[in-house]
Amino acid sequence: MSRLTLRLPDTLHQQLIHLAESEGVSLNQYIVYALTHQSSINYIVQLLLKQETNQQQSDFTNLLQKLGKASPTEIEIALSERESVETEKELTPEIIAQFQQRFQIKEKVNR
């Protein structure tokens, strides 16, 4: 393990102490956790190069072609077996209509 001497403003130090106490861990453990959490966020989201994006799109298209198409009967069976869930309160009829409109525009563009 490495050691790091760090100068903190008093207010931040007190805030970290309070947070560590509320989590039931030492100040050192809390700071290590917080730094690990923050540094991992930077590795999760990474921009892809245009070439990588194109390759992923190509791979996805090839996969769809290999899978083939479902018959109308197979589609009806799959739809009848899916789980029904309650609509979220925030999902108003206006928002649903906007989504449906966007889907229709996408379908027209993709044809």
JOVENCOR-V918181 format. One line per field, one symbol per residue. phi: phi as a letter, one per 30 degrees, with the letter a starting at -180 (. if undefined). Layout:
# JOVENCOR-V918181
phi=???
This chain:
# JOVENCOR-V918181
phi=.ccbcbcbdeddeddddddddddibdedddddedddedddedcdcbdcdedddddddddddddddddicddeddddddddcddcbdddedddedddddddddddddddddd
